[in-house]
Amino acid sequence: MRNLDMTTLRSFVAVADQGGVTRAAAMLNLTQSAVSMQLKRLEDLLGLGLLDRSGRRIALTPSGEQMLGYARRLVALNDEVVGRLTDQVWEGEVTFGVPHDIIHPVIPRVLKQFNAAFPRVRVHLKSLYSTLLMELHGKGEVDLILTTETATGPGGETLTEAPLRFYGAPGGIAARQRPLRIATCRNCLFRPDAIRLLDAAGIAWESAIDSDSDGAIEATVSADLAVTSMLEGTAPHHLEAIPHAAGLPDLGMQKINMYGAAMPRNELVTQLANVVRQGFGGAALAIAS
């Protein structure tokens, strides 16, 4: 009877998520040779080739794609069992702040994974603008926060970067109309830069809505009444990125930063930060990470 080893499964999942051995090794705090050895051990055990190493970037074989689903479930079940039946030191609460526009697609997976590993820890999610989250974190009211910024402040850690894009209704015409109607929340950090770049490009614009509601912004844009700016990979399915050929200016890159992990208030914050790093390391964002 052949038995699967949890360490090899965890390494396999990490390589699949990170797109290579080097980044997976860094995430797992292992050497590249150790991760490569575990992958070979798993392939030898199964008698299957799980990774296609013929290209510049490691890809999964058909058998590897099938194995990845099983490996994720086995690792998650292992972590859940360990979390529920062992050391009860992992009890308490963590307050986690995330801007609305980067909750999807990563944060639901992060919360699910953290809850499976630490079921006795309650995570209180706060969704506010980056500036407000920074204020609350500075006052000690939030343990760990994520922000979207063009730079990284003191004590911050950049998780990844993503391009800021104009978005509109699928097949819409709002991007071609002048003045360009834009829809953003009053305190949106992306708004000043978008306006500055539109002015520099000589594109006349006007505000289409005055609101603090992200839902109202999305409704206005999906009705093809305006365009908005969002990080690439975070937009809902009913909006689409406006092609660069439409003539709107390039909005540049934004950093997704984490604060609170450099000097964590307790070990629970450290554990949550680790899960967040893993989540953004394997994020399904169109990112340059």
C-alpha positions as CSV (number, residue, x, y, z in Angstrom):
1,M,0.0,0.0,0.0
2,R,1.4,3.4,-1.0
3,N,0.9,6.3,1.4
4,L,1.0,9.9,0.4
5,D,3.2,12.2,2.4
6,M,1.7,15.5,3.5
7,T,5.0,17.4,3.1
8,T,5.3,16.4,-0.5
9,L,1.7,17.3,-1.2
10,R,2.2,20.7,0.4
11,S,5.3,21.3,-1.7
12,F,3.4,20.2,-4.9
13,V,0.6,22.6,-4.2
14,A,3.0,25.5,-3.5
15,V,4.9,24.9,-6.7
16,A,1.6,24.9,-8.7
17,D,0.4,28.1,-7.0
18,Q,3.7,29.9,-7.2
19,G,4.5,28.8,-10.8
20,G,7.9,27.5,-10.0
21,V,10.2,25.9,-7.4
22,T,12.1,29.0,-6.5
23,R,9.1,31.0,-5.3
24,A,7.6,27.9,-3.7
25,A,10.8,27.2,-1.7
26,A,10.8,30.8,-0.4
27,M,7.2,30.6,0.7
28,L,7.8,27.2,2.4
29,N,11.1,28.4,4.0
30,L,12.9,25.4,2.3
31,T,15.8,25.1,-0.1
32,Q,15.1,24.7,-3.8
33,S,16.8,21.3,-3.8
34,A,14.5,20.1,-0.9
35,V,11.4,21.1,-2.8
36,S,12.6,19.5,-6.0
37,M,13.4,16.3,-4.1
38,Q,9.9,16.2,-2.6
39,L,8.3,16.7,-6.0
40,K,10.4,13.8,-7.4
41,R,9.5,11.7,-4.4
42,L,5.8,12.3,-5.1
43,E,6.1,11.5,-8.8
44,D,8.1,8.3,-8.0
45,L,5.5,7.2,-5.5
46,L,2.6,7.7,-8.0
47,G,4.6,6.6,-11.0
48,L,3.3,9.7,-12.9
49,G,4.8,12.8,-14.3
50,L,3.0,15.7,-12.5
51,L,5.1,18.6,-13.9
52,D,5.9,19.6,-17.4
53,R,9.5,21.0,-17.2
54,S,10.0,21.5,-20.9
55,G,9.2,25.2,-20.9
56,R,10.7,28.2,-19.1
57,R,7.9,28.1,-16.6
58,I,6.8,24.9,-14.9
59,A,3.4,23.7,-16.0
60,L,1.1,20.9,-14.8
61,T,0.7,17.8,-16.9
62,P,-2.9,16.4,-17.2
63,S,-2.1,14.0,-14.4
64,G,-0.7,17.0,-12.4
65,E,-3.9,19.0,-12.9
66,Q,-6.0,16.1,-11.6
67,M,-3.6,15.5,-8.7
68,L,-3.7,19.2,-7.7
69,G,-7.4,19.0,-6.8
70,Y,-6.8,16.0,-4.5
71,A,-3.7,17.6,-3.0
72,R,-5.5,20.7,-2.1
73,R,-8.3,18.8,-0.4
74,L,-5.9,16.5,1.5
75,V,-3.7,19.5,2.8
76,A,-6.8,21.4,3.8
77,L,-8.3,18.4,5.6
78,N,-4.9,17.8,7.4
79,D,-4.8,21.4,8.6
80,E,-8.4,21.3,9.7
81,V,-7.9,18.1,11.7
82,V,-4.7,19.5,13.4
83,G,-6.4,22.8,14.1
84,R,-9.5,21.3,15.7
85,L,-8.0,18.4,17.7
86,T,-4.6,19.7,19.0
87,D,-3.1,22.6,20.9
88,Q,-5.8,25.0,22.1
89,V,-3.4,27.9,22.4
90,W,-4.8,29.2,19.1
91,E,-7.8,31.0,20.6
92,G,-8.7,34.6,20.4
93,E,-9.6,37.3,17.9
94,V,-7.9,39.1,15.1
95,T,-9.2,42.3,13.4
96,F,-8.3,42.3,9.7
97,G,-8.8,45.4,7.5
98,V,-9.1,45.1,3.7
99,P,-10.2,47.7,1.1
100,H,-13.3,46.7,-0.7
101,D,-11.7,46.6,-4.1
102,I,-9.2,43.9,-3.3
103,I,-11.4,41.6,-1.3
104,H,-12.0,39.4,-4.4
105,P,-10.7,37.0,-5.4
106,V,-8.1,36.4,-2.7
107,I,-9.6,37.2,0.7
108,P,-12.4,34.6,0.7
109,R,-9.8,31.9,0.2
110,V,-7.6,33.4,2.9
111,L,-10.4,33.5,5.4
112,K,-11.5,29.9,4.6
113,Q,-7.9,28.6,4.9
114,F,-7.2,30.4,8.1
115,N,-10.5,29.2,9.7
116,A,-9.7,25.6,8.7
117,A,-6.3,25.8,10.4
118,F,-7.4,27.9,13.4
119,P,-11.1,27.3,14.0
120,R,-11.0,28.8,17.5
121,V,-9.8,32.1,16.3
122,R,-12.4,34.7,15.2
123,V,-11.4,37.0,12.4
124,H,-13.3,40.3,12.3
125,L,-13.1,41.8,8.8
126,K,-13.2,45.5,8.3
127,S,-13.7,46.9,4.8
128,L,-12.8,50.6,4.5
129,Y,-10.6,52.9,2.4
130,S,-6.9,52.4,2.7
131,T,-6.5,55.8,4.4
132,L,-9.0,55.0,7.0
133,L,-7.5,51.6,7.6
134,M,-4.1,53.2,8.1
135,E,-5.6,55.6,10.7
136,L,-7.3,52.7,12.6
137,H,-4.1,50.6,12.5
138,G,-2.1,53.5,13.8
139,K,-4.6,53.8,16.7
140,G,-4.3,50.1,17.5
141,E,-7.9,49.4,16.5
142,V,-7.0,47.0,13.7
143,D,-4.4,44.2,14.0
144,L,-3.5,43.6,10.3
145,I,-4.4,45.7,7.3
146,L,-4.0,45.6,3.5
147,T,-3.7,48.8,1.4
148,T,-3.5,49.9,-2.2
149,E,-0.7,52.5,-2.7
150,T,1.8,53.7,-5.2
151,A,4.6,53.3,-2.5
152,T,5.2,51.3,0.6
153,G,5.2,53.1,4.0
154,P,7.2,52.4,7.1
155,G,6.5,49.0,8.5
156,G,4.8,47.9,5.3
157,E,5.4,44.8,3.2
158,T,4.5,44.7,-0.5
159,L,2.6,41.5,-1.3
160,T,2.2,42.1,-5.1
161,E,1.7,44.8,-7.7
162,A,-1.1,45.2,-10.2
163,P,-1.9,47.7,-13.0
164,L,-4.6,50.2,-12.4
165,R,-7.0,50.1,-15.4
166,F,-10.1,51.9,-16.6
167,Y,-13.2,49.7,-16.6
168,G,-16.6,50.0,-18.3
169,A,-19.6,48.1,-19.3
170,P,-19.0,45.2,-21.7
171,G,-19.3,46.5,-25.2
172,G,-20.1,49.9,-23.8
173,I,-19.5,53.3,-25.4
174,A,-18.9,55.5,-22.3
175,A,-15.1,55.4,-22.8
176,R,-15.5,57.1,-26.2
177,Q,-17.8,59.9,-25.1
178,R,-16.5,63.4,-24.3
179,P,-16.5,64.8,-21.8
180,L,-15.6,61.4,-20.3
181,R,-17.9,60.6,-17.4
182,I,-16.1,59.0,-14.5
183,A,-17.6,57.3,-11.5
184,T,-15.5,56.9,-8.3
185,C,-16.2,57.2,-4.6
186,R,-15.4,60.5,-2.9
187,N,-12.5,59.1,-0.9
188,C,-11.1,56.7,-3.6
189,L,-7.3,56.8,-3.6
190,F,-7.3,56.1,-7.4
191,R,-9.4,59.2,-8.2
192,P,-6.8,62.0,-7.9
193,D,-4.2,60.2,-10.1
194,A,-6.9,59.3,-12.7
195,I,-8.0,62.9,-12.9
196,R,-4.5,64.2,-13.1
197,L,-3.6,61.8,-16.0
198,L,-6.8,62.7,-17.8
199,D,-6.0,66.4,-17.5
200,A,-2.4,65.8,-18.7
201,A,-3.8,63.9,-21.8
202,G,-6.2,66.8,-22.6
203,I,-9.3,64.6,-22.1
204,A,-12.3,66.5,-20.8
205,W,-14.1,64.7,-18.0
206,E,-17.0,65.1,-15.5
207,S,-18.2,63.3,-12.5
208,A,-21.1,61.0,-13.1
209,I,-22.0,60.3,-9.5
210,D,-21.5,61.6,-6.0
211,S,-21.5,58.6,-3.6
212,D,-19.5,56.6,-1.1
213,S,-21.2,53.4,-2.2
214,D,-19.1,50.9,-4.3
215,G,-22.4,49.3,-5.3
216,A,-23.7,52.5,-6.7
217,I,-20.4,53.1,-8.7
218,E,-20.6,49.6,-10.2
219,A,-24.3,50.0,-11.1
220,T,-23.5,53.3,-12.9
221,V,-20.6,51.8,-14.8
222,S,-22.4,48.6,-15.7
223,A,-25.3,50.7,-17.1
224,D,-22.7,52.3,-19.5
225,L,-23.2,55.7,-18.0
226,A,-19.5,56.2,-16.9
227,V,-16.1,54.5,-16.5
228,T,-14.2,53.8,-13.3
229,S,-10.7,52.8,-12.3
230,M,-9.9,49.4,-10.7
231,L,-7.0,47.1,-10.1
232,E,-6.7,44.6,-12.9
233,G,-8.0,41.3,-11.9
234,T,-10.4,42.6,-9.2
235,A,-13.3,43.8,-11.2
236,P,-16.7,42.0,-11.1
237,H,-17.7,40.0,-14.1
238,H,-20.2,42.6,-15.2
239,L,-17.4,45.1,-16.0
240,E,-14.5,44.8,-18.4
241,A,-11.2,46.5,-18.9
242,I,-11.2,49.2,-21.5
243,P,-8.6,48.5,-24.2
244,H,-5.5,50.7,-24.3
245,A,-6.5,51.5,-27.9
246,A,-9.5,53.5,-26.7
247,G,-7.1,56.4,-26.1
248,L,-7.4,56.7,-22.3
249,P,-4.1,57.3,-20.4
250,D,-2.1,54.5,-18.7
251,L,-2.9,54.6,-15.0
252,G,0.3,52.9,-13.9
253,M,0.9,50.3,-11.2
254,Q,-0.4,50.0,-7.6
255,K,1.1,48.1,-4.8
256,I,-0.9,45.9,-2.5
257,N,0.8,46.3,0.9
258,M,0.4,44.7,4.3
259,Y,0.9,46.4,7.6
260,G,1.0,44.9,11.1
261,A,3.1,41.8,10.3
262,A,6.5,43.5,10.9
263,M,5.7,44.1,14.6
264,P,2.7,41.8,15.2
265,R,0.7,42.4,18.4
266,N,0.4,38.7,19.0
267,E,1.2,35.3,17.4
268,L,-2.3,35.1,15.9
269,V,-1.5,38.1,13.7
270,T,1.7,36.4,12.5
271,Q,-0.3,33.3,11.5
272,L,-2.9,35.3,9.6
273,A,-0.2,37.3,7.9
274,N,1.4,34.0,6.7
275,V,-1.8,32.8,5.2
276,V,-2.3,36.2,3.5
277,R,1.2,36.0,2.0
278,Q,0.4,32.5,0.6
279,G,-3.0,33.8,-0.8
280,F,-1.5,36.6,-2.7
281,G,1.5,34.5,-3.8
282,G,-0.9,32.2,-5.7
283,A,-3.5,34.8,-6.5
284,A,-5.5,34.6,-9.7
285,L,-4.9,38.3,-10.3
286,A,-3.4,39.5,-13.5
287,I,-0.3,40.7,-11.6
288,A,3.3,41.4,-12.1
289,S,4.6,39.6,-9.0
